[in-house]
Amino acid sequence: MSKDKEGSFISHLTELRKRLINSFIFLFIFFASAANGLGNGAWYTYVYGQADPLISLRFLVGDVVGATIMLVLLVLFYPMFRNFQK
């Protein structure tokens, strides 16, 4: 394998790894939010005695949006926190 092909292959693997990490982060957020939304909906049904499927959906959407906002803020503020250590 020549140097150019080897470098291209390594950069391709690096990009693939970044995409896989991002997709696993999204899947973790989505499934954790779904479990929380279903759990809160089940708790609501248990406490109040009436089923309301929209409350589970509301918790799911709120958790996904909240986690996404927090991740974006962490990415934006990470350089500032890293500079405090120096």
N, CA, C and O of each residue as an XYZ file, in Angstrom:
344
protein
N       0.852     -1.172      0.000
C       0.000      0.000      0.000
C       0.902      1.241      0.000
O       1.837      1.335      0.795
N       0.617      2.174     -0.883
C       1.447      3.375     -0.950
C       1.095      4.327      0.194
O       0.085      4.163      0.879
N       1.960      5.324      0.377
C       1.761      6.293      1.470
C       0.458      7.061      1.323
O      -0.248      7.286      2.306
N       0.131      7.469      0.080
C      -1.094      8.244     -0.132
C      -2.335      7.416      0.177
O      -3.272      7.896      0.815
N      -2.331      6.168     -0.282
C      -3.493      5.311     -0.025
C      -3.613      5.004      1.467
O      -4.716      4.949      2.009
N      -2.477      4.806      2.120
C      -2.499      4.512      3.552
C      -3.012      5.708      4.349
O      -3.814      5.537      5.267
N      -2.564      6.903      4.013
C      -3.044      8.113      4.689
C      -4.511      8.347      4.441
O      -5.242      8.767      5.338
N      -4.953      8.075      3.213
C      -6.366      8.238      2.882
C      -7.219      7.243      3.661
O      -8.299      7.574      4.151
N      -6.706      6.011      3.765
C      -7.439      4.987      4.502
C      -7.553      5.344      5.980
O      -8.614      5.172      6.581
N      -6.472      5.837      6.566
C      -6.481      6.216      7.979
C      -7.421      7.396      8.217
O      -8.151      7.412      9.208
N      -7.412      8.381      7.323
C      -8.331      9.507      7.489
C      -9.779      9.053      7.327
O     -10.679      9.574      7.986
N      -9.994      8.075      6.443
C     -11.355      7.528      6.287
C     -11.794      6.832      7.579
O     -12.935      6.989      8.013
N     -10.885      6.062      8.193
C     -11.218      5.398      9.455
C     -11.479      6.400     10.570
O     -12.351      6.181     11.412
N     -10.732      7.493     10.582
C     -10.933      8.529     11.598
C     -12.308      9.161     11.453
O     -13.008      9.369     12.443
N     -12.696      9.467     10.216
C     -14.032     10.041      9.979
C     -15.129      9.039     10.338
O     -16.150      9.416     10.913
N     -14.925      7.785     10.006
C     -15.913      6.757     10.331
C     -16.075      6.628     11.837
O     -17.194      6.492     12.331
N     -14.959      6.672     12.577
C     -15.018      6.587     14.038
C     -15.783      7.768     14.621
O     -16.581      7.592     15.541
N     -15.547      8.976     14.095
C     -16.264     10.152     14.592
C     -17.760     10.021     14.338
O     -18.570     10.358     15.202
N     -18.131      9.531     13.152
C     -19.562      9.370     12.859
C     -20.190      8.303     13.745
O     -21.324      8.467     14.195
N     -19.474      7.216     14.001
C     -20.017      6.158     14.857
C     -20.189      6.645     16.288
O     -21.194      6.336     16.928
N     -19.227      7.398     16.795
C     -19.337      7.925     18.151
C     -20.548      8.845     18.249
O     -21.311      8.767     19.212
N     -20.728      9.717     17.255
C     -21.879     10.620     17.274
C     -23.192      9.853     17.202
O     -24.153     10.212     17.883
N     -23.249      8.804     16.389
C     -24.500      8.053     16.295
C     -24.759      7.278     17.585
O     -25.913      7.147     17.993
N     -23.711      6.758     18.240
C     -23.925      6.068     19.511
C     -24.369      7.037     20.598
O     -25.189      6.681     21.443
N     -23.843      8.248     20.590
C     -24.291      9.259     21.546
C     -25.760      9.572     21.322
O     -26.531      9.652     22.278
N     -26.158      9.751     20.058
C     -27.567     10.023     19.756
C     -28.454      8.863     20.197
O     -29.502      9.081     20.804
N     -28.044      7.634     19.897
C     -28.854      6.476     20.279
C     -28.974      6.355     21.793
O     -30.047      6.036     22.306
N     -27.883      6.607     22.513
C     -27.940      6.551     23.969
C     -28.909      7.595     24.514
O     -29.729      7.295     25.382
N     -28.815      8.818     24.004
C     -29.724      9.879     24.452
C     -31.165      9.499     24.147
O     -32.043      9.655     24.996
N     -31.412      9.002     22.945
C     -32.779      8.678     22.543
C     -33.362      7.551     23.397
O     -34.493      7.657     23.871
N     -32.595      6.471     23.596
C     -33.130      5.346     24.368
C     -33.254      5.670     25.852
O     -34.199      5.229     26.506
N     -32.313      6.433     26.384
C     -32.425      6.831     27.788
C     -33.630      7.754     27.977
O     -34.337      7.651     28.980
N     -33.863      8.645     27.030
C     -35.021      9.534     27.109
C     -36.322      8.758     26.949
O     -37.316      9.059     27.610
N     -36.314      7.772     26.080
C     -37.519      6.949     25.906
C     -37.828      6.167     27.173
O     -38.985      6.082     27.586
N     -36.796      5.594     27.793
C     -37.016      4.850     29.035
C     -37.525      5.777     30.131
O     -38.425      5.408     30.886
N     -36.955      6.983     30.225
C     -37.405      7.945     31.222
C     -38.837      8.390     30.945
O     -39.645      8.492     31.867
N     -39.149      8.651     29.695
C     -40.512      9.063     29.342
C     -41.539      7.983     29.635
O     -42.619      8.271     30.151
N     -41.206      6.744     29.308
C     -42.134      5.647     29.606
C     -42.256      5.412     31.105
O     -43.340      5.120     31.611
N     -41.144      5.541     31.806
C     -41.189      5.383     33.263
C     -42.019      6.461     33.932
O     -42.803      6.179     34.837
N     -41.845      7.697     33.485
C     -42.644      8.788     34.053
C     -44.114      8.634     33.704
O     -44.986      8.930     34.521
N     -44.393      8.167     32.480
C     -45.789      7.914     32.101
C     -46.405      6.800     32.925
O     -47.573      6.876     33.308
N     -45.619      5.758     33.201
C     -46.124      4.657     34.030
C     -46.347      5.131     35.465
O     -47.336      4.765     36.099
N     -45.421      5.947     35.972
C     -45.578      6.485     37.329
C     -46.812      7.378     37.412
O     -47.557      7.318     38.391
N     -47.030      8.197     36.401
C     -48.207      9.064     36.349
C     -49.482      8.225     36.352
O     -50.446      8.554     37.043
N     -49.483      7.141     35.580
C     -50.653      6.254     35.535
C     -50.876      5.587     36.883
O     -52.016      5.449     37.328
N     -49.791      5.172     37.536
C     -49.895      4.506     38.827
C     -50.414      5.465     39.898
O     -51.266      5.087     40.702
N     -49.912      6.700     39.916
C     -50.279      7.653     40.961
C     -51.685      8.189     40.746
O     -52.488      8.228     41.678
N     -51.985      8.603     39.519
C     -53.263      9.269     39.268
C     -54.355      8.346     38.748
O     -55.519      8.744     38.694
N     -54.012      7.139     38.369
C     -55.010      6.167     37.961
C     -55.590      6.393     36.580
O     -56.589      5.761     36.235
N     -55.014      7.254     35.790
C     -55.499      7.430     34.421
C     -54.298      7.469     33.480
O     -53.280      8.098     33.771
N     -54.435      6.794     32.362
C     -53.340      6.709     31.395
C     -53.352      7.946     30.503
O     -54.400      8.343     29.994
N     -52.201      8.541     30.321
C     -52.059      9.696     29.444
C     -50.793      9.499     28.600
O     -49.695      9.841     29.038
N     -50.949      8.944     27.384
C     -49.766      8.657     26.572
C     -49.005      9.910     26.131
O     -47.814      9.837     25.831
N     -49.682     11.047     26.091
C     -48.996     12.263     25.659
C     -47.968     12.736     26.678
O     -47.011     13.418     26.312
N     -48.148     12.387     27.946
C     -47.167     12.814     28.941
C     -45.841     12.078     28.726
O     -44.773     12.650     28.944
N     -45.905     10.819     28.301
C     -44.672     10.095     27.982
C     -43.967     10.734     26.793
O     -42.744     10.874     26.791
N     -44.731     11.116     25.795
C     -44.154     11.772     24.621
C     -43.562     13.126     24.993
O     -42.510     13.508     24.480
N     -44.227     13.846     25.877
C     -43.718     15.146     26.316
C     -42.394     15.000     27.061
O     -41.466     15.777     26.838
N     -42.305     14.004     27.948
C     -41.047     13.766     28.650
C     -39.946     13.333     27.688
O     -38.795     13.745     27.839
N     -40.287     12.508     26.703
C     -39.300     12.055     25.724
C     -38.734     13.229     24.943
O     -37.516     13.367     24.826
N     -39.601     14.072     24.411
C     -39.149     15.223     23.623
C     -38.349     16.188     24.502
O     -37.314     16.699     24.073
N     -38.812     16.436     25.703
C     -38.098     17.333     26.603
C     -36.715     16.817     26.964
O     -35.759     17.589     27.031
N     -36.607     15.519     27.197
C     -35.296     14.949     27.528
C     -34.342     15.009     26.345
O     -33.165     15.324     26.519
N     -34.828     14.712     25.149
C     -33.972     14.753     23.960
C     -33.494     16.180     23.705
O     -32.312     16.403     23.447
N     -34.403     17.136     23.777
C     -34.028     18.531     23.537
C     -33.066     19.018     24.621
O     -32.071     19.674     24.312
N     -33.346     18.709     25.864
C     -32.477     19.131     26.961
C     -31.083     18.526     26.868
O     -30.091     19.225     27.075
N     -30.996     17.243     26.561
C     -29.689     16.598     26.438
C     -28.914     17.153     25.250
O     -27.698     17.325     25.330
N     -29.601     17.434     24.156
C     -28.937     18.003     22.983
C     -28.405     19.398     23.285
O     -27.283     19.729     22.904
N     -29.191     20.206     23.956
C     -28.741     21.551     24.315
C     -27.533     21.473     25.236
O     -26.577     22.229     25.062
N     -27.560     20.576     26.212
C     -26.434     20.450     27.136
C     -25.174     19.986     26.427
O     -24.086     20.477     26.728
N     -25.294     19.045     25.487
C     -24.116     18.597     24.752
C     -23.532     19.716     23.899
O     -22.313     19.872     23.824
N     -24.397     20.494     23.259
C     -23.906     21.619     22.452
C     -23.197     22.639     23.343
O     -22.137     23.151     22.982
N     -23.774     22.930     24.496
C     -23.129     23.874     25.410
C     -21.795     23.347     25.927
O     -20.837     24.108     26.063
N     -21.730     22.048     26.217
C     -20.462     21.475     26.663
C     -19.400     21.554     25.574
O     -18.234     21.827     25.862
N     -19.789     21.320     24.337
C     -18.830     21.418     23.229
C     -18.361     22.856     23.068
O     -17.184     23.096     22.799
N     -19.268     23.817     23.230
C     -18.894     25.215     23.074
C     -18.021     25.716     24.223
O     -17.100     26.502     24.004
N     -18.303     25.266     25.444
C     -17.569     25.758     26.608
C     -16.347     24.922     26.964
O     -15.590     25.310     27.855
N     -16.128     23.801     26.309
C     -14.997     22.944     26.634
C     -13.654     23.664     26.519
O     -12.822     23.507     27.413
N     -13.398     24.439     25.476
C     -12.106     25.139     25.414
C     -11.891     26.088     26.592
O     -10.765     26.233     27.069
N     -12.944     26.727     27.060
C     -12.811     27.631     28.190
C     -12.439     26.853     29.458
O     -11.575     27.296     30.215
N     -13.070     25.715     29.696
C     -12.755     24.913     30.871
C     -11.355     24.312     30.780
O     -10.659     24.189     31.788
N     -10.953     23.945     29.589
C      -9.621     23.378     29.402
C      -8.546     24.412     29.721
O      -7.495     24.059     30.257
N      -8.791     25.693     29.399
C      -7.812     26.739     29.669
C      -7.689     27.032     31.156
O      -6.655     27.546     31.584
N      -8.702     26.725     31.960
C      -8.612     26.952     33.405
C      -7.591     26.025     34.057
O      -7.028     26.361     35.099
N      -7.351     24.879     33.462
C      -6.421     23.919     34.050
C      -4.978     24.361     33.891
O      -4.113     23.900     34.635
N      -4.700     25.231     32.954
C      -3.314     25.670     32.698
C      -2.883     26.742     33.648
O      -1.751     27.219     33.569
